[in-house]
Amino acid sequence: MKRLIFIAVILLWTNPAFAQNRPTDSDVRLLKKWKLIENLNLTEEQAEIFFPRVNKLENELEQIGKQKKGLYTEMDRMIENKEVDEKRVDEILNEVNNLEKKEADLLHEHMQDINDVLTPEQKAKYSVFEQRFRKELKNKARRSSVSNPGVKRK
């Protein structure tokens, strides 16, 4: 397990984009995995089962996010073009609501699916990890934009 953490750290330190406070999505995913291994104190056996399940969840949530973004973009275009159609707005809002329910269902299923991998303590840590991780990333981005005003955030 220490070998996995060591490799992740080396990859992050040697990536110039991360060093310049502009991490790529793959950098963020790698950092997230490293922090999950560290915070949950995962064994290699647990990590081999856990991360494919996490990857599956993240991919599904990413697809839902893209669908929601497309729907909001459609509404934004309607607003910009001053062609807001009440019926279509209601349809879009209903679709967004259904996608949000699907997200919640996926998260619930995922938490049930990892019962055979994580201990109750690890599961509790994992359930609060995402919120803390995102907060750390936002704080890092905020600090880097203050110290490097010319650097654009995504």
N, C-alpha and C positions, 0 to 999 in steps of 0.2 A: 504494500500500500504506500509506503514511504517513497518507493520508486515512482509510482504514478504521480504523486505530489511533486516530486523533484522534476520530473519531465514537464509537467504543466508549468511550473515556475520558470524553467529554462525557456520554454516556448514563449511565454509571455514577456520575459525580460529581453529576449532577442528580437522580438517583433518591433520594428521601428514605429509602426502606427500606434501601438500601445504606449510606447515610451513618449510619444509626442501628444499624448492625451486624446488621441482620435482612434479609439479601439474599433475594430470591425465587428460585425455580428459574430463571426467565428471566434474572435478574441473574447468577446463577452461570454459566449457559450463555454469556452474553455475555462475562463475564470470562474464561471458559475459552477462547473463540474468540480473544479479544484476546491472551491469553498464548500461545496456540498460534501465532498469526501472528508474534508477537514472538520467541518461543523458536526456532521453526523457520525464521524469516526467509523466510516464504512470499512468493512473488510473487503478483500478482493472479491470474494465470493458474492457478497452482497452487491458490490458495484457492478459485477458482470450481469446480474439480473435486473438491478434497479435502473441503470442508465438507459438500456433499450426501452424500458417502459416510460421513462421520463422523456426520451427523444420522441417516442410515438405521441405522447400527450402534447408536447410542444409543437410538433408538426401539425396536429389536428387543430390546436388553438391558433396557430399561425394562419391556417386556411380559413378558419372562421373570421379571424381578424381582417384578412384580405376581403372577404365577402362583405363584412360590415363597412369597411373603408369604401368599397365600391358603391354601396348603398348611400352612404353619407355624401360621397362625391356626386352622385346623381341628384340628390336633394340640393346640394350646393349649386350645381349647374342650373337647376330650376330657379333657384333664388336669383342667381346672377342674370339669367335670361328673362327674369320677371314672368316666368311661365309656370308658376306653382299650381299644380293640379291636386286638389284636395284628395281625390280618390287615390292618386298615386302616392301622395305623402302618407296617407293612412296605410296603404299596402307596404310601403317601405318601413314605416315604424313597426308594423306587425312582423315583418321579416326580421328586423333588427331584434325585436323582442324574442322571437323564436330562436335566433342565433345565440342570444345571451342565455336563454334557458339551456340550449345545447352545451354552451360553455360550462355552465354550472353542473349539468349532468356529467360531462366528461371529467370535471374535477372531482366530483363525488365518486364516480367509478374508479378513477385513478387512485384515490385514497383507499378505497376498498381493495384494489388490486395489489397494493404494496403491503398489505397485512402480512403476507407470507415472507416478506423480505426484511422489513424494518421492525425493530423492537418498538414498544409503545413510546418510549422516550425519544427514539429517533424519529418516529412518526410525528410527534409533537414538535420537535425541532424543525422538521421538514415543512410542517404546515405554516410556520411563521417565517421560514427562511426567505421565501420569495419576496415578501413585503420588505424585509430588512435589506435584501440584496438590491432591489430596485431603488430604495432610499439611498443606499451607499453610492450607486451609480449616478443618481441625480446630484447628490452632494459633490461627488468628484467632478462631474461635468460643470456644475456651478462654480466650484473653486477654480477649475482650469480656465473657464471663460473669464473669470475676474482677473486671474494672473496672466492670461493670454488673450486680451480683448480681440485680437485679429483672428482667432480660431473660431470657426463657425461650428455650432452644435447641430446635430442631426435631429 
